[in-house]
Each structure stands twice: as C-alpha cells, then as structure tokens.
Amino acid sequence: DFPKEEASAIIAAYLQLKDALVGTDGGAAQQAAGSLVASISSTNEIATKIKAEAGKIAESEDVEAQREAFNTLSQVIYTLAKGTKAFDAPLYKQYCPMAFDNTGAYWLASEKEVNNPYFGDMMLHCGKVQETLK
C-alpha cells in the first residue's frame, strides 16, 4: 500500500537512475539512487526492497555493480508500478535478451525508444518493448 504521490516520486527517481545508467555515468547513478532512497517514507516490503537495491547503487561507483542492483530494482519497481498505477504517462517495460551473459534483463522507461541501461552506448538500442503500462 503506497500513497500515489510517494509511488510517483519513486518512479520518477527510478527513471532518472535509468537514464544515468544509459549514459554509463556512475556518479549520476549514485546521485539518482540517493534521491530514490530519500523519496521513500513507507516501510512496507516493497519499500524495503527498493531502498536496499537503490542503496547498493548509491554506495557504489562501479557501473557494472550498479547495473546488477538495477536489474533487481527494476523487478521491484515494475511490481510497484503495476500495483499503484502511479504514473501519468505510459511506462514501457523493455527487455534486453543479451544482458548479464544472455540471461536477459528488463527495465521500465518513459519513452518507447529503447535506450539500454545495461549496455549504455555499447549497445544503446539493444532490446524491445514487452509491455505498455497505462
């Protein structure tokens, strides 16, 4: 149970974090993850999981470690987004089959164009939209 305003702030901070990882900017990812942690006041299970994964990103300068935590974070944020519908514009669940040695990973984006946070400019547009959340 999330207040809609809090869920919206969490999703907005998550999208900033995604953009920092698309740019392979570990410092910006740390800042965005810190903002994400700060936006959480709830103490439920989902909030606790989001804080834990975002906290790992905020504490690391290693972009690869940040991307691993982002993968887990994305799964929790997806659950939050589906459960709260706390977004005004559509969100796109995007998937890259090549992430993490071809095990695959997904993320949420506010734009339909794929900009891959797991590879950045190495494979910027690798992936596809799997679902549109409205």
PEURUR-V627191 format. One record per helix or strand. SS is the DSSP state (alpha for helix, beta for strand). FROM is the first residue (numbers start at 1). TO is the last residue. If there is no record, write none. Layout:
ss:SS from:FROM to:TO
ss:SS from:FROM to:TO
//
This chain:
ss:alpha from:4 to:22
ss:alpha from:26 to:38
ss:alpha from:45 to:59
ss:alpha from:63 to:84
ss:beta from:91 to:96
ss:alpha from:99 to:102
ss:beta from:105 to:109
ss:alpha from:120 to:122
ss:beta from:128 to:133
//
